[in-house]
């Protein structure tokens, strides 16, 4: 990673947002909600609850009262039959290698480092229990980009990162780690529509089975200008690859390009494959379907952003965004208290978020008054001054 890279860590009530910038452009984005870590990298002392030879794996009870799946391929030592290697009630240390998905628990491995094995051996034998948390999103990106400086607006975040990475690499900027442009970039990640040059756009539709990406050609739809369609497709190819990375899309991804008959879409295969080569998770273009759709598969490790933000944005996403707005306003209104007026489900989501209200009070120096208004809908949040 060159000197063109920078990592910014924004700490706000209820969540931490991490941005990886290359030459000033957002290339990596992650969001971690308070009380909702995805668990990847967590080390657990677990108990085997069920062995399933037909699935070549076993279910284990973890320390957070979760059930995870340990595949036969992740045993230590490897190449053992699951029924011979484990028995029900057995205790063993495991690490989460893939976040939970839908109704499925996290994926586990028993192939631990020497350091992890030492932690497990030194732990009190309470089973099941969480032994240690995995690295934060900021620390993961810092290790991926070892030369990139970090800027954070959270004092606790700065102290933790300096302890792990050294003091010279981390800068504390209390005025805010995100500028308005970066704030807008993160807001756009909750929008299924991505605007492209010339009025074209991408439409991104996640489903439980796959993610569909449609290229809308906008004003040149129906045009016979081959050069215009070629330019649109090149822009769309780069945008598709970037949005897959930014939104951390995973699993099966189908892309429908615009402006070309099916027989001519083969010309897009090589450029799209090349655009995907920079993906750190090694997204693969499998080819083109008989309907002319580009078929991509990308490993799932951490949850896609739409599972965190909601699509459309969840009441919690809207509520935390309103709290960030209130923090910006209260900084300019010294001595003035603010109230957040919002739909009942937004207020309830904020109150259910661990430490969100207390984090606001610490950052603002005064509490944020929360008021429910049944006449408002999610997305109609209002930040108001409190008179008197």
MOURQUI-V559887 format. One record per run of one state. SS is the DSSP state (@ for helix, = for strand, . for the rest). FROM is the first residue (numbers start at 0). TO is the last residue. Records with the same first field share a line. If there is no record, write none. Layout:
BEGIN
SS = FROM-TO  FROM-TO
END
This chain:
BEGIN
. = 0-3  12-13  22-23  33-41  55-55  61-65  74-80  85-89  98-99  101-102  104-105  109-112  122-127  132-135  144-147  152-153  165-165  172-178  188-191  195-195  199-199  206-209  216-216  220-224  246-249  256-260  264-265  276-282  288-292  298-303  309-313  332-336  342-342  352-354  364-367  372-380  385-387
= = 4-11  14-21  24-32  42-51  56-60  66-70  90-97  100-100  103-103  106-108  128-131  148-151  169-171  192-194  200-205  210-215  250-255  283-287  293-297  337-341  368-371  381-384
@ = 52-54  71-73  81-84  113-121  136-143  154-164  166-168  179-187  196-198  217-219  225-245  261-263  266-275  304-308  314-331  343-351  355-363
END
